[in-house]
Amino acid sequence: MPFIRRVRVQSPGLRSEHITAVQYSKTMSGPLTVASTDAMVRAIDAGTVIYSRHDVTGAQALVITRAGINGRRHLTTVADGRETDNLLQLPRF
């Protein structure tokens, strides 16, 4: 199961819609691969289950897709049944 562990954001970087790319691994601590947000959205919408994982805190959350204000799909997370900003808490690259 893939784990998103780092994000790249465009300014101002305050919302999940600002994430432009991610670094993910196939295991919790495996080597990182870069993917665009669009590629991850396609994977999730096709049925791939992806989690975010913070390497320092160990926090994990299910990553889902949502349509933004402009209609473009983006990544966000769900923890304890509610949408959260776990992705924006991840380290930047």
N, C-alpha and C positions, 0 to 999 in steps of 0.2 A: 504494500500500500504506500503510495507516495506521501511525502511530508514536505510542505512548503516551509522553509526555514529562514529565508531572507527575502526582502522586497526592494524594488526600485520604485520610487515615486517621483512624479513631476510636481513642480511647485503649484500650490502651496503644500501639498502632501497631507492634508487634514482629513480626507475622506477616502474610503476604499476605492472610489472611482479614480483616484489619482495614481493608483498602482499601475505601472506600465510593464513590469517584468518581475519574475520571481526566480529564486534559486530553490530547487527542490531536490530531495533524495528519495531513493526507493525504499530506504530503511530509515529509522530514527537518527542514525549517525553516519550514514553512508556518504560517499562523495556527492558533491553538489553539481547539478546541471541547470543551466539557464533556460527559461522558457518565457515567451511573451504571455501577457495576460490573456490575449485572444486564444492562444493555444491551450491554456489551462481551462478557459471557459468552454471551449469545444470538447475537451476531454471529460469534464464534469458533466456537461449536458449530454454526452454520449454514454454516461453511466459509470465513469471512473470515480471511485470514492477517494477523496483527498482530504488530508488533515493539515492544519498548521501546527507547527511545533516550535516552541521557543527553547533553544539549546541551553540557556542558563536556568530558566525557571521550571522547565519541563511542561509548561502549560500547553495543552492541545485543544483544538476545536475543529469541528467539521467545517470544511470549506464548501460553500454553495455559490450559485450564480444568481444575480438579480439584474433587472433592467434598471438603469439609472434614469435620471431626469431627462437626458437627451435620447433615451431609448436604447443606448448601447449597453450590452451586458458586461458586468464586472464581477469580481470576486468579493465575497464577504464571508464571515464565519457565523456559526450558530453554536452557542454553548448554553446548556441548561434550558433549551427550548426557545432562546431569544437571540436575535441578531446582535453580534458584538463586533468590536474593532480589533480582535486579536491579531489580524494581519498587520495593522499599523503599529503594533507593539513589537514586531520582529525587527532584528537588525537590518540596516540598509546595506546595499552593495552598489 
